[in-house]
């Protein structure tokens, strides 16, 4: 983790909050983390998926 690479401002190998539970439904939506797009949605069983 330390020291960071010169062009990095945050460690990637950590947990970050992606969304509030109330924001995530069965309809996928996009969030970006470290310039990487992630789709978030819930399955029919209600489980959260991030891919």
NUMIVEX-143633 format. One record per atom (N, C-alpha, C): residue in three letters; x, y, z; atom name. Coordinates in Angstrom, 3 decimals, always signed. Atoms other than C-alpha are relative to their C-alpha. Layout:
REM NUMIVEX-143633
<rec rest="ALA" x="X" y="Y" z="Z" atom="CA"/>
...
REM end
This chain:
REM NUMIVEX-143633
<rec rest="UNK" x="+0.814" y="-1.181" z="+0.000" atom="N"/>
<rec rest="UNK" x="+0.000" y="+0.000" z="+0.000" atom="CA"/>
<rec rest="UNK" x="+0.861" y="+1.251" z="+0.000" atom="C"/>
<rec rest="UNK" x="-0.843" y="-1.206" z="-0.070" atom="N"/>
<rec rest="UNK" x="+2.678" y="+2.526" z="+0.883" atom="CA"/>
<rec rest="UNK" x="+1.391" y="-0.358" z="-0.475" atom="C"/>
<rec rest="UNK" x="+0.464" y="-1.324" z="+0.436" atom="N"/>
<rec rest="UNK" x="+4.362" y="+4.363" z="-0.628" atom="CA"/>
<rec rest="UNK" x="-0.851" y="-0.128" z="-1.259" atom="C"/>
<rec rest="UNK" x="+0.814" y="-0.015" z="+1.212" atom="N"/>
<rec rest="UNK" x="+1.848" y="+5.243" z="-3.360" atom="CA"/>
<rec rest="UNK" x="+0.899" y="+0.219" z="-1.205" atom="C"/>
<rec rest="UNK" x="-0.687" y="-0.314" z="+1.246" atom="N"/>
<rec rest="UNK" x="+2.973" y="+5.287" z="-6.940" atom="CA"/>
<rec rest="UNK" x="-0.188" y="+1.492" z="-0.275" atom="C"/>
<rec rest="UNK" x="+0.003" y="-1.445" z="+0.224" atom="N"/>
<rec rest="UNK" x="+3.668" y="+8.831" z="-8.169" atom="CA"/>
<rec rest="UNK" x="-1.307" y="+0.508" z="-0.605" atom="C"/>
<rec rest="UNK" x="+1.222" y="-0.463" z="+0.656" atom="N"/>
<rec rest="UNK" x="+0.488" y="+9.016" z="-10.297" atom="CA"/>
<rec rest="UNK" x="-1.281" y="-0.454" z="+0.705" atom="C"/>
<rec rest="UNK" x="+1.177" y="+0.494" z="-0.722" atom="N"/>
<rec rest="UNK" x="-1.874" y="+7.461" z="-7.692" atom="CA"/>
<rec rest="UNK" x="-0.282" y="+0.884" z="+1.212" atom="C"/>
<rec rest="UNK" x="+0.364" y="-0.816" z="-1.158" atom="N"/>
<rec rest="UNK" x="-3.812" y="+9.416" z="-5.071" atom="CA"/>
<rec rest="UNK" x="-0.658" y="-0.808" z="+1.104" atom="C"/>
<rec rest="UNK" x="+0.672" y="+0.845" z="-0.980" atom="N"/>
<rec rest="UNK" x="-5.595" y="+6.534" z="-3.314" atom="CA"/>
<rec rest="UNK" x="+0.366" y="-1.452" z="-0.243" atom="C"/>
<rec rest="UNK" x="-0.273" y="+1.422" z="+0.200" atom="N"/>
<rec rest="UNK" x="-4.933" y="+2.853" z="-2.715" atom="CA"/>
<rec rest="UNK" x="-1.207" y="-0.706" z="-0.623" atom="C"/>
<rec rest="UNK" x="+1.088" y="+0.752" z="+0.615" atom="N"/>
<rec rest="UNK" x="-7.004" y="+0.528" z="-4.920" atom="CA"/>
<rec rest="UNK" x="-0.392" y="-1.205" z="+0.843" atom="C"/>
<rec rest="UNK" x="+0.220" y="+1.229" z="-0.738" atom="N"/>
<rec rest="UNK" x="-6.731" y="-2.397" z="-2.549" atom="CA"/>
<rec rest="UNK" x="-0.717" y="+0.271" z="+1.330" atom="C"/>
<rec rest="UNK" x="+0.781" y="-0.349" z="-1.181" atom="N"/>
<rec rest="UNK" x="-9.353" y="-1.081" z="-0.105" atom="CA"/>
<rec rest="UNK" x="-1.481" y="-0.041" z="-0.351" atom="C"/>
<rec rest="UNK" x="+1.442" y="-0.059" z="+0.187" atom="N"/>
<rec rest="UNK" x="-13.143" y="-1.040" z="+0.380" atom="CA"/>
<rec rest="UNK" x="-0.429" y="+1.450" z="-0.066" atom="C"/>
<rec rest="UNK" x="+0.554" y="-1.342" z="+0.154" atom="N"/>
<rec rest="UNK" x="-14.986" y="+2.086" z="-0.788" atom="CA"/>
<rec rest="UNK" x="-1.514" y="-0.109" z="-0.126" atom="C"/>
<rec rest="UNK" x="+1.454" y="-0.008" z="+0.117" atom="N"/>
<rec rest="UNK" x="-18.666" y="+2.968" z="-0.545" atom="CA"/>
<rec rest="UNK" x="-0.371" y="+0.289" z="-1.451" atom="C"/>
<rec rest="UNK" x="+0.399" y="-0.148" z="+1.398" atom="N"/>
<rec rest="UNK" x="-20.230" y="+2.515" z="-3.984" atom="CA"/>
<rec rest="UNK" x="-1.343" y="+0.707" z="-0.121" atom="C"/>
<rec rest="UNK" x="+1.338" y="-0.585" z="+0.060" atom="N"/>
<rec rest="UNK" x="-23.831" y="+3.552" z="-3.236" atom="CA"/>
<rec rest="UNK" x="-0.725" y="-0.305" z="+1.306" atom="C"/>
<rec rest="UNK" x="+0.894" y="+0.322" z="-1.119" atom="N"/>
<rec rest="UNK" x="-26.481" y="+3.699" z="-0.560" atom="CA"/>
<rec rest="UNK" x="-0.873" y="-1.168" z="-0.427" atom="C"/>
<rec rest="UNK" x="+0.849" y="+1.145" z="+0.289" atom="N"/>
<rec rest="UNK" x="-28.611" y="+0.576" z="-0.338" atom="CA"/>
<rec rest="UNK" x="-1.275" y="+0.422" z="-0.721" atom="C"/>
<rec rest="UNK" x="+1.250" y="-0.482" z="+0.612" atom="N"/>
<rec rest="UNK" x="-31.678" y="+2.617" z="-1.286" atom="CA"/>
<rec rest="UNK" x="+0.182" y="+0.413" z="-1.463" atom="C"/>
<rec rest="UNK" x="-0.271" y="-0.389" z="+1.393" atom="N"/>
<rec rest="UNK" x="-30.012" y="+3.661" z="-4.574" atom="CA"/>
<rec rest="UNK" x="+0.006" y="-1.192" z="-0.952" atom="C"/>
<rec rest="UNK" x="-0.217" y="+1.167" z="+0.849" atom="N"/>
<rec rest="UNK" x="-29.585" y="+0.104" z="-5.846" atom="CA"/>
<rec rest="UNK" x="-1.308" y="-0.755" z="-0.189" atom="C"/>
<rec rest="UNK" x="+1.228" y="+0.723" z="+0.339" atom="N"/>
<rec rest="UNK" x="-32.532" y="-1.477" z="-7.639" atom="CA"/>
<rec rest="UNK" x="+0.340" y="-1.057" z="-1.052" atom="C"/>
<rec rest="UNK" x="-0.234" y="+1.009" z="+1.033" atom="N"/>
<rec rest="UNK" x="-32.991" y="-4.139" z="-10.310" atom="CA"/>
<rec rest="UNK" x="+0.448" y="+0.639" z="-1.314" atom="C"/>
<rec rest="UNK" x="-0.460" y="-0.706" z="+1.197" atom="N"/>
<rec rest="UNK" x="-32.255" y="-1.492" z="-12.950" atom="CA"/>
<rec rest="UNK" x="+1.476" y="+0.373" z="+0.177" atom="C"/>
<rec rest="UNK" x="-1.433" y="-0.301" z="-0.136" atom="N"/>
<rec rest="UNK" x="-28.452" y="-1.329" z="-13.488" atom="CA"/>
<rec rest="UNK" x="+0.302" y="+1.485" z="-0.166" atom="C"/>
<rec rest="UNK" x="-0.507" y="-1.349" z="+0.191" atom="N"/>
<rec rest="UNK" x="-26.666" y="+1.987" z="-13.094" atom="CA"/>
<rec rest="UNK" x="+1.506" y="-0.021" z="+0.146" atom="C"/>
<rec rest="UNK" x="-1.461" y="-0.033" z="+0.085" atom="N"/>
<rec rest="UNK" x="-23.050" y="+3.054" z="-13.500" atom="CA"/>
<rec rest="UNK" x="+0.602" y="+0.947" z="+1.029" atom="C"/>
<rec rest="UNK" x="-0.846" y="-0.859" z="-0.818" atom="N"/>
<rec rest="UNK" x="-20.490" y="+4.436" z="-11.074" atom="CA"/>
<rec rest="UNK" x="+1.437" y="-0.225" z="-0.454" atom="C"/>
<rec rest="UNK" x="-1.405" y="+0.131" z="+0.386" atom="N"/>
<rec rest="UNK" x="-16.797" y="+5.073" z="-11.724" atom="CA"/>
<rec rest="UNK" x="+0.882" y="+0.091" z="+1.231" atom="C"/>
<rec rest="UNK" x="-0.986" y="+0.023" z="-1.066" atom="N"/>
<rec rest="UNK" x="-13.956" y="+4.257" z="-9.369" atom="CA"/>
<rec rest="UNK" x="+1.372" y="-0.100" z="-0.640" atom="C"/>
<rec rest="UNK" x="-1.347" y="+0.003" z="+0.563" atom="N"/>
<rec rest="UNK" x="-10.383" y="+5.129" z="-10.310" atom="CA"/>
<rec rest="UNK" x="-0.037" y="-0.139" z="-1.519" atom="C"/>
<rec rest="UNK" x="+0.201" y="+0.022" z="+1.456" atom="N"/>
<rec rest="UNK" x="-11.554" y="+5.674" z="-13.907" atom="CA"/>
<rec rest="UNK" x="-0.393" y="-1.374" z="-0.534" atom="C"/>
<rec rest="UNK" x="+0.517" y="+1.301" z="+0.415" atom="N"/>
<rec rest="UNK" x="-13.076" y="+2.176" z="-14.017" atom="CA"/>
<rec rest="UNK" x="-1.510" y="+0.020" z="+0.209" atom="C"/>
<rec rest="UNK" x="+1.461" y="+0.015" z="-0.098" atom="N"/>
<rec rest="UNK" x="-16.808" y="+1.926" z="-14.760" atom="CA"/>
<rec rest="UNK" x="-0.481" y="-1.300" z="+0.617" atom="C"/>
<rec rest="UNK" x="+0.570" y="+1.158" z="-0.689" atom="N"/>
<rec rest="UNK" x="-18.820" y="-0.408" z="-12.535" atom="CA"/>
<rec rest="UNK" x="-1.516" y="+0.085" z="-0.105" atom="C"/>
<rec rest="UNK" x="+1.459" y="+0.067" z="+0.035" atom="N"/>
<rec rest="UNK" x="-22.445" y="-1.497" z="-13.049" atom="CA"/>
<rec rest="UNK" x="-0.478" y="-0.588" z="+1.321" atom="C"/>
<rec rest="UNK" x="+0.582" y="+0.462" z="-1.262" atom="N"/>
<rec rest="UNK" x="-24.487" y="-1.911" z="-9.862" atom="CA"/>
<rec rest="UNK" x="-1.477" y="-0.290" z="-0.214" atom="C"/>
<rec rest="UNK" x="+1.421" y="+0.335" z="+0.076" atom="N"/>
<rec rest="UNK" x="-27.867" y="-3.656" z="-9.593" atom="CA"/>
<rec rest="UNK" x="-0.313" y="-1.092" z="+1.005" atom="C"/>
<rec rest="UNK" x="+0.444" y="+1.086" z="-0.869" atom="N"/>
<rec rest="UNK" x="-29.903" y="-6.137" z="-7.542" atom="CA"/>
<rec rest="UNK" x="-0.562" y="-1.145" z="-0.846" atom="C"/>
<rec rest="UNK" x="+0.583" y="+1.175" z="+0.640" atom="N"/>
<rec rest="UNK" x="-30.831" y="-9.670" z="-8.550" atom="CA"/>
<rec rest="UNK" x="-1.465" y="-0.103" z="+0.426" atom="C"/>
<rec rest="UNK" x="+1.390" y="+0.221" z="-0.399" atom="N"/>
<rec rest="UNK" x="-34.420" y="-10.933" z="-8.305" atom="CA"/>
<rec rest="UNK" x="-0.100" y="-0.424" z="+1.464" atom="C"/>
<rec rest="UNK" x="-0.034" y="+0.403" z="-1.412" atom="N"/>
<rec rest="UNK" x="-33.421" y="-12.369" z="-4.909" atom="CA"/>
<rec rest="UNK" x="+0.379" y="+1.155" z="+0.912" atom="C"/>
<rec rest="UNK" x="-0.327" y="-1.175" z="-0.809" atom="N"/>
<rec rest="UNK" x="-32.374" y="-8.881" z="-3.767" atom="CA"/>
<rec rest="UNK" x="+1.476" y="+0.176" z="+0.313" atom="C"/>
<rec rest="UNK" x="-1.439" y="-0.127" z="-0.257" atom="N"/>
<rec rest="UNK" x="-28.619" y="-9.459" z="-3.696" atom="CA"/>
<rec rest="UNK" x="+0.607" y="+1.050" z="-0.909" atom="C"/>
<rec rest="UNK" x="-0.657" y="-1.042" z="+0.765" atom="N"/>
<rec rest="UNK" x="-26.381" y="-6.632" z="-4.842" atom="CA"/>
<rec rest="UNK" x="+1.131" y="-0.588" z="-0.841" atom="C"/>
<rec rest="UNK" x="-1.053" y="+0.432" z="+0.929" atom="N"/>
<rec rest="UNK" x="-24.113" y="-7.178" z="-7.850" atom="CA"/>
<rec rest="UNK" x="+0.756" y="+1.232" z="-0.463" atom="C"/>
<rec rest="UNK" x="-0.858" y="-1.038" z="+0.567" atom="N"/>
<rec rest="UNK" x="-21.175" y="-5.014" z="-8.923" atom="CA"/>
<rec rest="UNK" x="+0.913" y="-0.678" z="-1.003" atom="C"/>
<rec rest="UNK" x="-0.860" y="+0.621" z="+1.032" atom="N"/>
<rec rest="UNK" x="-19.444" y="-5.817" z="-12.191" atom="CA"/>
<rec rest="UNK" x="+0.524" y="+1.029" z="-0.972" atom="C"/>
REM end
